[in-house]
């Protein structure tokens, strides 16, 4: 057995230091405006836990993305806008920022001007303002997979499916119970529009924040006798809605939740009254998917998992965090193929997001078949045509009860463009010419590819 | 009964039962205010802490009676600690200082609750079936009826305590005139400690009932928002006032939401109760049952 001499130890230490220095030179950094305490901590720990678990998986399994290590640090926001902005100001000068992922509509709104000036992408997966789908006007904002209008359309398509077709919605009554906030009110016009188009009656009922008392709203629903109730809730409003529905005799099976009313945290407090409740999602829950199993083996079994409670692996928020990790990492990978296997600038990662095309085959290769369907982001479409599915709560777990459904993007796009055009006018912005950019990009891309080779 | 009349009755009954739940939280405020003149903003945080402690102990395998007894002890300790560590050193300070101190205590208790028991939401099943009962076409929540009965028992116990025990008599004496009470030899610190413990117990009862209604989660501390207009309306120092005002606020906000809401825009019940309370303040500054203090120069 060779003996370790002091000189050998010194040399080994120097080598490790050199390796460490090399690793820190090639890092891609994710600043996380997380919320692990406060009223929304249950969602925050799940989402940011899943996101970090995936970054950990990529580092431990692959050594990062093409040798570039993924790093991150967290700043606590308690879901408060001013704290979120403070974390942004504190972390924005760190080198190699890939993207911001606040998972908070309020914080995201407050960051749009800042990230646009700093040229770093802002990811608002499943949330954010609908018109930021138009990448011509919002070049750095990405409401990946699902904006509120697509969610509305997805829910209407699902209800039509339950009735036997869109034409069967005619004469039906749908009540929309929405949170009394800008988030809750965002879909009012699109429900009205779709009601007119398909001939159903819609009644939109506001629940004042925080929604811990809903007796009068559900009595109004009882009088209305709707065929379905759509729950567009948040936080405590969701279990209270389900409990009050039971009190007023409305069956849970005819309530459909939106994407922020679809987690375990929304149904568990409601107990028995949540059984049979259905909610929309962009990612199925459960731990059976290969990528989640890999996280269990490579991260949790080695004691590096981020969730304090392993039972939460595969929960709605955890899987959303993992999916968010997949999309961020793949955007970096795609951008690296264009700009080189090195630390990228925020603007280069934006390019990666604008070319984030994961078809079903690529999703399967990533170990996420069944977890989510696909995404196809372009310069003009920052949402990326995400599909939705619906899950039903059986009292203990969610079970998928629909196929992957395509929202009616063709109907929604002109409305989105009208809104983004108004925004551009109001802010004195000139929308990008995506076709021209892509032509120029193709030219310079060939040169860049040659350079990398 | 015509459908419109039965619907009206249903709205009123539902509102009255909700009002009892608001009053339950308001009583915790009244107990403290009555004897020490402090508006305890930490009452909502105490409701959260009590419910979270109870449900966490049950989930860790403690039988329900043992968990209830343990939580009762914990809440008594919390009440005692707040009185000893925060309010006693601030005695004789202006009311706004004491109020700000309880605001700080609220944040400390909320943080401690999450630190001790985690951030997850929990279901709390008290074994009360919540399928509605039907009386002549009017649906009434079984859970709310039981909750109202429990609140009634609590008020009866408190009333008996105040009127038939020596400690209760001392409470009333302190509430009437602290200086005179001190003059006849009543030990104010002991009475203040006892009343903070009592308020911890009320927080536990409110926490269990509200926790079963909303789920045990951080938002439980927001139930104080429902209690504040009740206090303004009923008076800060009257338990009977809290009950009556709770019933008025509950019924009025439901009627306003259902009948006025569609006319002037929905979602009005959150602020309607405050408007009603403010309007009353203009004509009765001490609330419906509050004592009007008269100071002579």
Interface residues (C-beta under 8 A of the other chain):
Chain A: X36 X37 X38 X39 X40 X41 X42 X44 X45 X180 X204 X205 X206 X207 X208 X209 X210 X212 X213 X215 X216 X217 X219 X220 X222 X223 X235 X236 X239 X240 X243 X246 X247 X248 X249 X265 X268 X269 X270 X271 X272 X273 X308 X309
Chain B: X7 X10 X11 X14 X15 X18 X111 X114 X118 X119 X120 X121 X122 X123 X124 X125 X130 X131 X132 X139 X141 X143 X144 X213 X214 X215 X216 X217 X218 X219 X222 X223 X226 X253 X254 X257 X258 X261 X265 X266 X267 X268 X269 X270 X271
